[in-house]
């Protein structure tokens, strides 16, 4: 797995998480400056590694979808 900082079509920057199979499974918003993008990556990793990212399971109280 790796994190890539990429140029956006609008001249800004974004980051994405890419798996070992080279498929993207998460993409950030865009940032005007590369430094802002790098800081966002750093902040994200800090929260993940220090357990500050809560996981909210939205399926616990969900009602089954109606079919047909």
Backbone as JSON Lines, residues from 0, in Angstrom:
{"i":0,"aa":"X","n":[0.85,-1.16,0.0],"ca":[0.0,0.0,0.0],"c":[0.9,1.23,0.0]}
{"i":1,"aa":"X","n":[0.41,2.27,-0.64],"ca":[1.16,3.51,-0.69],"c":[0.21,4.7,-0.77]}
{"i":2,"aa":"X","n":[0.72,5.87,-0.46],"ca":[-0.03,7.11,-0.64],"c":[0.67,7.92,-1.71]}
{"i":3,"aa":"X","n":[-0.1,8.39,-2.68],"ca":[0.44,9.18,-3.78],"c":[-0.12,10.59,-3.74]}
{"i":4,"aa":"X","n":[0.72,11.57,-3.99],"ca":[0.26,12.94,-4.17],"c":[0.24,13.18,-5.68]}
{"i":5,"aa":"X","n":[-0.91,13.65,-6.17],"ca":[-1.13,13.74,-7.62],"c":[-1.58,15.14,-8.02]}
{"i":6,"aa":"X","n":[-1.29,15.53,-9.25],"ca":[-1.83,16.79,-9.76],"c":[-3.29,16.58,-10.2]}
{"i":7,"aa":"X","n":[-4.12,17.55,-9.89],"ca":[-5.51,17.51,-10.34],"c":[-5.61,18.27,-11.66]}
{"i":8,"aa":"X","n":[-6.67,18.04,-12.4],"ca":[-6.85,18.71,-13.69],"c":[-6.97,20.22,-13.57]}
{"i":9,"aa":"X","n":[-7.4,20.69,-12.4],"ca":[-7.6,22.13,-12.19],"c":[-6.33,22.83,-11.68]}
{"i":10,"aa":"X","n":[-5.19,22.12,-11.69],"ca":[-3.95,22.71,-11.23],"c":[-3.69,22.56,-9.74]}
{"i":11,"aa":"X","n":[-4.64,21.96,-9.04],"ca":[-4.48,21.74,-7.61],"c":[-3.86,20.36,-7.39]}
{"i":12,"aa":"X","n":[-3.9,19.89,-6.14],"ca":[-3.3,18.61,-5.78],"c":[-4.27,17.79,-4.95]}
{"i":13,"aa":"X","n":[-4.14,16.47,-5.03],"ca":[-4.92,15.58,-4.18],"c":[-4.04,14.38,-3.84]}
{"i":14,"aa":"X","n":[-4.45,13.62,-2.83],"ca":[-3.73,12.4,-2.49],"c":[-4.68,11.23,-2.57]}
{"i":15,"aa":"X","n":[-4.08,10.07,-2.78],"ca":[-4.89,8.86,-2.86],"c":[-4.12,7.7,-2.22]}
{"i":16,"aa":"X","n":[-4.88,6.76,-1.73],"ca":[-4.29,5.53,-1.18],"c":[-4.45,4.46,-2.25]}
{"i":17,"aa":"X","n":[-3.33,3.82,-2.57],"ca":[-3.3,2.81,-3.63],"c":[-2.85,1.48,-3.02]}
{"i":18,"aa":"X","n":[-3.58,0.44,-3.3],"ca":[-3.26,-0.88,-2.77],"c":[-2.12,-1.55,-3.53]}
{"i":19,"aa":"X","n":[-1.67,-2.66,-2.99],"ca":[-0.6,-3.42,-3.64],"c":[-1.0,-3.92,-5.03]}
{"i":20,"aa":"X","n":[-2.3,-3.98,-5.29],"ca":[-2.79,-4.39,-6.6],"c":[-2.93,-3.21,-7.56]}
{"i":21,"aa":"X","n":[-2.43,-2.04,-7.13],"ca":[-2.45,-0.79,-7.92],"c":[-3.84,-0.2,-8.11]}
{"i":22,"aa":"X","n":[-4.8,-0.63,-7.32],"ca":[-6.14,-0.05,-7.39],"c":[-6.29,1.01,-6.31]}
{"i":23,"aa":"X","n":[-6.89,2.14,-6.7],"ca":[-7.14,3.23,-5.76],"c":[-8.35,2.89,-4.93]}
{"i":24,"aa":"X","n":[-8.22,3.01,-3.61],"ca":[-9.4,2.75,-2.78],"c":[-9.75,3.91,-1.87]}
{"i":25,"aa":"X","n":[-9.03,5.02,-1.95],"ca":[-9.43,6.25,-1.24],"c":[-8.78,7.43,-1.95]}
{"i":26,"aa":"X","n":[-9.55,8.52,-2.07],"ca":[-9.07,9.73,-2.72],"c":[-9.48,10.92,-1.87]}
{"i":27,"aa":"X","n":[-8.6,11.88,-1.75],"ca":[-8.87,13.07,-0.94],"c":[-9.6,14.14,-1.75]}
{"i":28,"aa":"X","n":[-9.93,15.21,-1.05],"ca":[-10.38,16.42,-1.73],"c":[-9.16,17.07,-2.38]}
{"i":29,"aa":"X","n":[-9.35,18.17,-3.1],"ca":[-8.21,18.84,-3.72],"c":[-7.72,19.98,-2.83]}
{"i":30,"aa":"X","n":[-6.44,20.28,-3.0],"ca":[-5.77,21.33,-2.23],"c":[-5.08,22.29,-3.19]}
{"i":31,"aa":"X","n":[-5.13,23.56,-2.89],"ca":[-4.54,24.57,-3.77],"c":[-3.02,24.45,-3.85]}
{"i":32,"aa":"X","n":[-2.41,24.1,-2.72],"ca":[-0.95,24.01,-2.68],"c":[-0.51,22.6,-2.32]}
{"i":33,"aa":"X","n":[0.62,22.2,-2.88],"ca":[1.16,20.87,-2.58],"c":[1.46,20.74,-1.09]}
{"i":34,"aa":"X","n":[1.92,21.82,-0.47],"ca":[2.22,21.78,0.97],"c":[0.96,21.46,1.78]}
{"i":35,"aa":"X","n":[-0.18,22.01,1.39],"ca":[-1.44,21.71,2.06],"c":[-1.84,20.26,1.89]}
{"i":36,"aa":"X","n":[-1.56,19.72,0.71],"ca":[-1.86,18.32,0.43],"c":[-0.97,17.42,1.3]}
{"i":37,"aa":"X","n":[0.31,17.74,1.39],"ca":[1.23,16.96,2.21],"c":[0.83,17.0,3.68]}
{"i":38,"aa":"X","n":[0.39,18.17,4.15],"ca":[-0.04,18.3,5.54],"c":[-1.28,17.44,5.79]}
{"i":39,"aa":"X","n":[-2.19,17.42,4.84],"ca":[-3.4,16.6,4.98],"c":[-3.03,15.12,5.09]}
{"i":40,"aa":"X","n":[-2.07,14.67,4.29],"ca":[-1.61,13.28,4.38],"c":[-1.04,13.01,5.77]}
{"i":41,"aa":"X","n":[-0.19,13.91,6.23],"ca":[0.43,13.76,7.54],"c":[-0.62,13.71,8.64]}
{"i":42,"aa":"X","n":[-1.59,14.62,8.59],"ca":[-2.66,14.65,9.59],"c":[-3.47,13.36,9.56]}
{"i":43,"aa":"X","n":[-3.8,12.89,8.37],"ca":[-4.56,11.66,8.22],"c":[-3.81,10.49,8.86]}
{"i":44,"aa":"X","n":[-2.54,10.35,8.53],"ca":[-1.75,9.25,9.07],"c":[-1.63,9.34,10.59]}
{"i":45,"aa":"X","n":[-1.48,10.55,11.1],"ca":[-1.4,10.73,12.55],"c":[-2.67,10.22,13.23]}
{"i":46,"aa":"X","n":[-3.82,10.6,12.68],"ca":[-5.09,10.17,13.28],"c":[-5.28,8.66,13.18]}
{"i":47,"aa":"X","n":[-4.89,8.09,12.08],"ca":[-5.04,6.64,11.92],"c":[-4.12,5.88,12.88]}
{"i":48,"aa":"X","n":[-2.85,6.27,12.94],"ca":[-1.9,5.53,13.77],"c":[-2.13,5.73,15.26]}
{"i":49,"aa":"X","n":[-2.71,6.85,15.66],"ca":[-2.95,7.09,17.08],"c":[-4.38,6.78,17.48]}
{"i":50,"aa":"X","n":[-5.13,6.14,16.62],"ca":[-6.47,5.67,16.97],"c":[-7.49,6.76,17.19]}
{"i":51,"aa":"X","n":[-7.31,7.88,16.54],"ca":[-8.23,9.0,16.73],"c":[-9.33,9.05,15.66]}
{"i":52,"aa":"X","n":[-9.45,8.0,14.9],"ca":[-10.47,7.96,13.87],"c":[-11.56,6.99,14.31]}
{"i":53,"aa":"X","n":[-12.72,7.52,14.73],"ca":[-13.79,6.62,15.14],"c":[-14.4,5.91,13.93]}
{"i":54,"aa":"X","n":[-14.83,4.69,14.15],"ca":[-15.53,3.94,13.11],"c":[-16.99,3.89,13.5]}
{"i":55,"aa":"X","n":[-17.83,4.45,12.67],"ca":[-19.27,4.46,12.93],"c":[-19.92,3.46,11.98]}
{"i":56,"aa":"X","n":[-20.48,2.42,12.55],"ca":[-21.12,1.38,11.74],"c":[-22.56,1.8,11.47]}
{"i":57,"aa":"X","n":[-22.81,2.24,10.26],"ca":[-24.15,2.71,9.88],"c":[-25.1,1.57,9.55]}
{"i":58,"aa":"X","n":[-24.61,0.34,9.62],"ca":[-25.47,-0.8,9.31],"c":[-26.17,-1.35,10.54]}
{"i":59,"aa":"X","n":[-25.76,-0.94,11.73],"ca":[-26.32,-1.52,12.96],"c":[-27.81,-1.25,13.1]}
{"i":60,"aa":"X","n":[-28.23,-0.03,12.83],"ca":[-29.64,0.31,12.98],"c":[-30.35,0.46,11.64]}
{"i":61,"aa":"X","n":[-29.68,0.08,10.58],"ca":[-30.25,0.26,9.24],"c":[-31.37,-0.73,8.99]}
{"i":62,"aa":"X","n":[-32.38,-0.27,8.3],"ca":[-33.46,-1.14,7.89],"c":[-33.11,-1.72,6.52]}
{"i":63,"aa":"X","n":[-33.48,-2.96,6.26],"ca":[-33.2,-3.55,4.95],"c":[-33.86,-2.73,3.84]}
{"i":64,"aa":"X","n":[-33.19,-2.63,2.71],"ca":[-33.75,-1.91,1.57],"c":[-34.95,-2.67,1.03]}
{"i":65,"aa":"X","n":[-35.95,-1.92,0.59],"ca":[-37.14,-2.54,-0.02],"c":[-36.79,-3.01,-1.43]}
{"i":66,"aa":"X","n":[-37.28,-4.16,-1.77],"ca":[-37.04,-4.68,-3.11],"c":[-38.32,-4.64,-3.94]}
{"i":67,"aa":"X","n":[-38.1,-4.34,-5.21],"ca":[-39.07,-4.42,-6.24],"c":[-40.37,-3.86,-6.08]}
